Structure formats: structure tokens, C-alpha cells
């Protein structure tokens, strides 16, 4: 089998890349919900993982563990029985990933938090960088479906917004809904309004550099 780590900031396309691989290979992608796997009862986590891997092998599915640093974070010193059991769970999971004959994808926003012992067992580590202005301009040009009614959009101005691909998608959707609600074509004003809302979600504000040249 093949195990790979996708590392990079939130919204850089790590999860989407896993979905694209599944579509290209014609395979289902199992996205693993950590909370449904881990149990406070000794031995239950291993049973859950065993069922997961057995089902995935029968269906030749791609396994995708999002936020892998929560699963495979650096293992601390063993201070009590629960710590010892947690290390056993991680070791069991590492063993099953190594034995799995399909493709295992792990994603993380914080590669430095991953246990180095685990990193050595991975076949590939691929870094997803935050998109630069050139990449952002291309994302903006592709983000709206061809059927979306659009006014003239200034992609150079849009690329000044310091947003990840995932955030650009959120802004584009927000702008499209706002324009449709008013019966308008999607324009720069709709996008700016949606961008302000997206920035507020993360406690940020648009800077003067990002708004340079905009007609406000």
C-alpha cells in the first residue's frame, strides 16, 4: 500500500486533493471521523479501527484521516495508565496503516506536530503552500461556474485579497447568494461584502494593501 501526508495551511486544498484522487482512481474515499473511532474503554478503539480497515480493504477504498496531528501527535511521557493505552492505540493504528494494501491519506495543518517516528513510516510527504497572488488570480478565474451571471470582475484586484483557496470558495458562494437575492449579476461589490464577512470569521480586517485600487 501507499501512505501519504498532505501538509499545509487550512484551505490550501488538502482534503479536496484526496477527493480528486478518489475520482481519478474510481475509488470511494473514507474520511475518518476521529471522535467516532476513539473510545475511553480499553480495547474498544482497536476494535473500531479493525472494523474500519477490514471494511476499507473489502471495498478497496482510500482512507483519509483529516487533521492527522490530532491522531499522530508527538507522544509524550507515560505518566499514567491512560497515557500508556493512548500510545498503544497510536501504535496499533500505525501498524494497520502500514499493512493496509490501499492508499492512506493523512492531512495536517501542523506538520511539526506529527511524531517523527510516524513520519518515517510514510511513503510520501507533500506540502501544500498558501496560494500566492498569481495562484489566487487563477483560482478566482475558475471559481464561478460558467453559468453564473457575472458582471465585469477585476481578477488582479481580487487576487490582492490574502485568502486561501477554501476561503475564496466561501467568498464566491457568499457573493453569488447575495447577488441572486437582489437579482443582480455577481459583481465586485458583492465579493467585497462577502470577503468582509469571511475575514470577520477569523477575527481579521481587510488591509489597505488588499483594497488598493478598489472603487469603494
PyMOL commands that set and color helices and strands:
alter all, ss='L'
color gray80, all
select helices_A, chain A and resi 14-25+34-37+44-59+68-72+81-99+111-113+116-119+133-143+155-158+165-182+188-201
alter helices_A, ss='H'
color red, helices_A
select strands_A, chain A and resi 2-8+29-32+62-65+103-108+124-128
alter strands_A, ss='S'
color yellow, strands_A
deselect
rebuild
show_as cartoon
